[in-house]
Amino acid sequence: MKQFNMKETVGKTVLLILTVAQITVQTSCVQETLYNTDHPEYGKIALTTTWEDCGEWVDIPNSYTAQIGSHTETLSGEMNTIDYFFDEGSLSLHVYNVVNGITVNGETATATYPSAWAGSDIGWFFTGSHSVVIEKDKLHDITVPMQQQVRQLTLELELAGDAKERITGIDATLSGVAGAINIISGNPAGDAVTVTPVFTQINDEYSATMRLLGVTNNAQILSLTLQFADGIPSTYTVVSDLSSRLASFNTGKRMPLVLYSILVVTPTAGGFTATIDPWTEDSGNAIAD
């Protein structure tokens, strides 16, 4: 018969207890990974837009579009968390509002100017851009200042001399206008276009107001076709170079620009001459429609 070995039994029991204790200690040392967000494999963006560079008379858009990499989202208000999970890496963020007469394709905004400005115009267009490097498990707070990209131009012509009695209407074209801009830089893109300002008469003054994306490096030439009472003569064209007055038109777009001049018709032995005095800036009438 095998004898009961008390010493051996106690030793095995102690060894078992120590083994269990060691396993328990090892198990309790396993740490749970802690994350900063509930999306540790991705990054998110909290976007704030600011609108200080906006004309005093221009309303902030009710909604706007955020284009972030391949993701596009319509937002409202100044603060939004983008409803999308972004992979880590570099992204370009473009913000703009959708308005009448302007289309955005990639980084280019193109205007479709009206053939007649009466009762129709392109809308007030704003853009903002930012570059961001997305990190995993992080909420990126980004602030984008919005820039007004459309400026209002008003041309005022006072009739003087024989013009008061003889002129009954004015048709016009203005060349050297920006048909498109880069939404990141705000600089003109593509070829210059020609627009058709509509001059309306109030007493002895004709005026035309238009909204433009800007002007190009080309000369800005205003061509006026004058119409006369009784059709004698049928028409007469006078040309004025506005290039020097519009040289800085693309900066400070939040402020409307009003240019004033005098249109003089002078009788001569052979008929008459029509001239336009040098244009001056009339800041007192700079109120946006």
ABEGO torsion letter per residue (X at the ends): XBBBBAAAAAAAAAAAAAAAAAAAAAAAABBBBBBABABAABBBBBBBBBAABBBAABBBBABBBBBBEABBBBBBEABBBBBBBBBBEBBBBBBBBBBBGBBBBEABBBBBBBABABGBBBBBBBBBBBBBBBBBGBBBBBBBBBBBABBBBBBBBBBBEAAAAABABBBBBBBGBBABBBAAAGBBBEBBBBBBBBBBBBEABBBBBBBBAEBBABBBBBBBBBBBBGGOBABBBBBBBAAAAAAAAABGAABBBBBBBBBBBBBBAAGBBBBBBBBBBBAAABBBX
